[in-house]
Every structure is written in structure tokens, then in C-alpha cells.
Amino acid sequence: MEIDRRDFFASLGGATAIGLMDAEARADSLEDYMSQRLDDAVARSQAGAQKYPSVAEIEAQIDTRSHRRGAGSLFVSGGGNMKRLEPLPSKPTLLDYFKYRFSPANHVLQSATRALKTGMSEEVILACLLHDVVMSLIRVDHGWWGAQLFEPYVPPKTTFAIRYHQALRFYPDSAAGYEYPEMYYRIFGRDYAPSPHLETAYKFVRKHKWYMEPRLVTVNDLYAFDPKAVVSIDPFVDIVGRHFKQPKEGLGNDNSPVAHMWRTIARPDSPL
């Protein structure tokens, strides 16, 4: 099996993180990484043969796992043990969270880069940059959780785009350049039907004057999974500066309605 060295390093948090590991930990991490790649390859092979699981088959897997599928990535390891997190500065900014908690954030950086290159509005670019980072905390209904996390700090259009991109993912719009993702048949099941709240949200947004904001997030979301892409937060620093209302006390310390969410992301190892 061929291993992409850069992708492997990124999965562990980069060369610095690897340098802090002993030889045994590196070997274990490599084995876990190769096992995951093998599972992914098998899944792709099955998808190519149209052997998608049913919703019932996916539900039957629940009691075979030691964790819930909806748990955020800061709370469940994708393979092997959890890694030790670096402490945040006393007054953390959004960029600090990207560096210390959302990293490597490759997918959202790819999504925002694509939106930037194709001339999207800054509200949409910011939404693309932020739309999935709440998955560090929780995956279930991440559109709504993500919108809530950022609502006090970003423009209304950005909040709207983050909230409703989740529902629009399940509804194609060929005119906008979005088709139903094939990988969803594998993730959700070949006979999956969106939940009633997603159907209701879709019908609402489809008639809304801001429909294209979340739709453009889905367009830039679907094609942002290139493992070889080289991306950086740097091109978005000015956009964040213009549109993100950074609290002077630091995210999590500003007594906002969502400060507790930022504190949870900051300290996921806290027992209570």
C-alpha cells in the first residue's frame, strides 16, 4: 500500500507533533493510519460496485462501536489514543482556535480557497471557512450547531449559510452545480430519506432571498476533499479581520450565549 507522507503527517498534527512521539507511538500511528486507508479503499471499491449499505444495516452497527457516530472529533480518536492538546492563549482568537483546536482544518480551508478563487462574496467565503469546524464539538445537526457557535460574531448571511448548508446537501440543484454526493449512499444508506426537519428547512430556504448563500457553501463543500491540496489560513486573515467580531476578552471568556461552547472546545479533556 502506498502512503502519502504529507497526508499521514497531517493526520497526526504535523511534523512537530510527530517529533514528540517515541518510536513505538509512531509505529502504532502508522499501523492505524494504514488500517484506516485500507478500510477507505475497501469502501470505495464497494461503492464502485454499487454495494451501498441500507439504513437498517448502518443502524445495526451501533452496538458494535465504542462511540457514537455523532461525537465531535476532539472527543473521539479516529485511530489509536488521543493526542495531548496545546493550551490556548489566555484571550484566544478565532485564528488561535484554528491553530490549536481545528487544525489541520484542511477541508474547510479547501472549501474557502475554492470560494475565494471563484469570486464568491466575503460572507460566503467566511461561511465556507467556518461551516464544518463545529464538528470538533459535535457532528449531529452540525449546520445548526455551527450557526449557533458563530452567530454572535459573524454577518447574518454567513450565519444563514452555515445553518442551512446542512439541509441543502441532500437536495440537488444542477443549475447551481450541485449533485447529490455518491458518498452519501455509503454514509447514510442507499435508501436514506432526509429527516422531516431537513425537508422543512429545505422548503423554507429554497424560497428565501438568501438561498444562494448556503447553496454556494454546498457547491464549495462537495469538491473540497483533495488529500494533495496545499492550503493555508493566511489568505483569509483579512476577511476574518473585516467580518469576525473578535471579543476583547477572548472566545469563551466574553459571557456571550455561546461562550460555553467555545470553552468546551478549548478544554475537551475536562471531566465535568
C-alpha positions in Angstrom: 0.0 0.0 0.0 1.4 3.4 -1.0 1.3 6.0 1.8 1.1 9.8 1.2 3.7 11.0 3.7 2.2 14.5 3.8 -1.3 13.2 4.4 0.0 10.9 7.2 1.9 13.7 8.9 -1.2 16.0 8.7 -3.4 13.3 10.3 -1.2 13.3 13.4 -1.0 17.1 13.7 2.1 17.7 11.6 5.9 17.1 11.9 6.2 18.9 15.2 3.6 16.5 16.8 5.4 13.5 15.3 8.7 14.7 16.7 7.3 14.5 20.2 6.3 10.8 19.7 8.5 7.9 20.6 9.3 5.2 18.0 6.6 2.8 19.3 3.9 5.5 19.2 5.0 6.3 15.6 4.8 2.7 14.6 1.3 2.3 16.2 0.1 5.5 14.5 1.4 4.3 11.1 -0.4 1.0 11.5 -3.6 2.8 12.5 -3.3 5.1 9.5 -2.7 2.2 7.1 -5.7 0.3 8.5 -7.9 3.3 8.0 -6.7 3.8 4.4 -7.4 0.1 3.8 -10.9 0.4 5.1 -11.4 3.5 3.0 -10.1 1.7 -0.1 -12.5 -1.2 0.5 -15.4 1.2 1.0 -14.5 2.9 -2.3 -14.3 -0.4 -4.1 -17.7 -1.4 -2.7 -19.1 2.0 -3.7 -17.8 1.5 -7.3 -19.7 -1.8 -7.4 -22.9 0.0 -6.1 -22.8 -2.2 -2.9 -24.2 0.5 -0.6 -25.5 -0.4 2.8 -29.1 0.1 3.7 -30.2 2.4 6.6 -31.1 -0.7 8.6 -27.6 -2.2 8.0 -26.0 1.1 9.2 -28.2 1.1 12.3 -27.2 -2.5 13.1 -23.6 -1.2 13.5 -24.5 1.0 16.5 -23.8 -1.7 19.2 -20.6 -2.7 17.5 -18.8 0.6 18.2 -17.4 2.1 21.4 -18.5 5.6 20.5 -21.4 7.4 18.8 -21.1 8.5 15.2 -22.2 12.0 16.2 -19.4 12.6 18.7 -17.1 15.5 17.8 -13.5 14.8 16.7 -12.0 16.4 19.8 -13.7 13.7 21.9 -13.2 10.6 19.8 -10.0 9.3 18.2 -10.1 8.3 14.6 -7.4 5.7 15.4 -5.2 5.0 18.4 -5.0 7.2 21.5 -6.0 10.8 21.8 -3.2 13.3 21.4 -2.3 15.9 24.0 -3.7 19.3 23.1 -1.7 22.5 23.4 -3.2 25.2 25.7 -4.8 28.2 24.1 -3.7 31.7 24.8 -5.5 33.5 27.7 -7.6 35.5 25.3 -7.9 33.2 22.3 -8.9 34.4 18.9 -10.6 32.6 16.1 -7.2 32.1 14.4 -5.9 30.5 17.7 -8.7 28.0 17.6 -7.9 27.2 14.0 -4.3 26.6 15.0 -4.8 24.7 18.3 -8.2 23.0 18.0 -9.5 22.9 14.4 -6.1 22.0 12.8 -5.4 20.9 10.2 -8.9 22.0 9.0 -7.9 21.0 5.5 -11.4 20.5 4.3 -12.8 23.9 5.3 -9.6 25.6 4.1 -10.0 23.9 0.7 -13.7 24.9 0.6 -12.9 28.6 1.4 -10.0 28.6 -1.1 -12.3 27.4 -3.9 -14.9 30.0 -2.9 -12.2 32.7 -2.9 -10.8 31.7 -6.4 -14.3 31.6 -7.9 -15.2 35.1 -6.8 -17.7 34.4 -4.0 -18.8 37.2 -1.6 -16.8 37.5 1.5 -19.8 36.4 3.6 -19.9 33.1 1.6 -16.1 32.7 1.8 -16.3 33.1 5.6 -19.1 30.6 5.7 -17.1 28.1 3.7 -14.2 28.6 6.1 -16.4 28.0 9.2 -19.1 25.7 8.0 -17.8 22.4 9.4 -15.4 23.3 12.3 -18.1 22.7 14.9 -17.6 19.0 14.1 -14.8 19.2 16.6 -17.6 19.5 19.2 -20.5 17.6 17.6 -21.5 16.2 14.3 -25.2 15.8 14.7 -27.1 18.8 13.1 -23.8 20.5 12.7 -25.3 23.2 10.5 -27.5 24.4 13.4 -24.7 23.9 16.0 -22.2 25.7 13.7 -24.5 28.7 13.1 -25.1 29.0 16.9 -21.4 28.9 17.6 -20.7 31.8 15.3 -23.9 33.8 15.3 -22.7 36.5 17.8 -19.6 37.2 15.8 -20.3 37.0 12.0 -22.7 38.7 9.5 -26.3 37.4 9.3 -25.7 36.0 5.7 -22.8 33.9 7.0 -24.8 32.5 9.9 -27.7 31.7 7.5 -25.3 30.0 5.1 -23.7 27.8 7.8 -27.1 26.8 9.3 -28.8 25.7 6.1 -26.0 24.2 4.1 -26.6 21.0 6.1 -30.2 20.6 4.7 -29.3 21.7 1.2 -26.6 18.9 0.9 -29.4 16.4 0.4 -31.2 18.2 -2.4 -29.5 18.6 -5.8 -29.5 21.8 -7.8 -27.9 21.2 -11.2 -28.4 24.8 -12.2 -26.2 25.8 -9.3 -23.7 23.0 -10.0 -24.6 20.7 -7.1 -25.4 17.0 -7.4 -26.3 14.5 -4.7 -22.9 13.2 -3.4 -22.4 9.5 -4.2 -20.6 9.1 -0.9 -23.8 9.8 0.9 -25.2 6.5 -0.2 -22.4 4.9 1.8 -22.6 7.2 4.8 -26.3 7.4 5.2 -27.5 4.3 3.3 -28.9 3.7 -0.2 -32.5 4.1 1.0 -31.9 7.1 3.2 -34.6 9.9 3.3 -33.8 13.2 4.9 -35.4 13.8 8.3 -38.6 15.9 8.4 -36.7 18.9 9.9 -34.3 18.8 6.9 -37.2 18.7 4.5 -38.9 21.6 6.2 -35.6 23.6 6.2 -35.0 22.9 2.5 -38.5 24.1 1.6 -38.0 27.2 3.6 -34.6 28.1 2.3 -35.5 27.3 -1.4 -37.9 30.2 -1.3 -35.7 32.5 0.7 -33.9 35.6 -0.8 -30.6 34.3 0.6 -31.0 30.8 -0.9 -27.8 31.0 -2.8 -25.6 31.7 0.2 -26.0 28.2 1.8 -26.2 26.7 -1.7 -22.8 28.1 -2.6 -21.4 26.6 0.6 -22.6 23.1 -0.6 -21.1 23.7 -4.0 -17.7 24.6 -2.4 -18.2 21.8 0.2 -18.6 18.9 -2.2 -15.3 19.4 -4.1 -13.0 20.2 -1.2 -11.7 16.8 -0.3 -8.4 16.7 -2.2 -5.7 15.0 0.0 -2.9 16.6 -2.0 -4.2 20.1 -1.8 -1.9 22.6 -0.1 -3.9 25.2 1.8 -3.4 27.8 4.5 -5.4 30.1 6.7 -3.3 33.1 5.5 -5.4 34.2 2.6 -8.4 34.6 4.9 -6.9 36.6 7.7 -8.1 39.9 6.3 -11.6 38.5 5.7 -11.7 37.3 9.2 -10.5 40.7 10.4 -13.2 42.5 8.5 -16.2 40.3 9.3 -15.5 38.4 12.6 -16.3 40.3 15.8 -13.5 39.1 18.0 -14.3 39.7 21.7 -11.6 41.5 23.5 -11.9 39.0 26.4 -11.2 36.1 24.1 -13.6 33.5 22.7 -15.0 31.6 25.6 -14.4 34.4 28.1 -16.9 37.0 26.8 -20.0 35.9 28.6 -21.9 35.5 25.3 -24.7 33.0 24.9 -22.2 30.6 23.2 -19.2 31.2 25.4 -19.7 27.7 27.0 -19.4 26.1 23.6 -16.0 27.7 23.0 -14.9 26.7 26.5 -15.9 23.1 25.7 -13.8 23.1 22.5 -10.9 24.7 24.4 -11.0 22.1 27.2 -12.3 18.8 25.9 -10.3 16.8 28.5 -12.2 18.4 31.4 -14.1 15.6 33.2 -17.0 17.9 34.2 
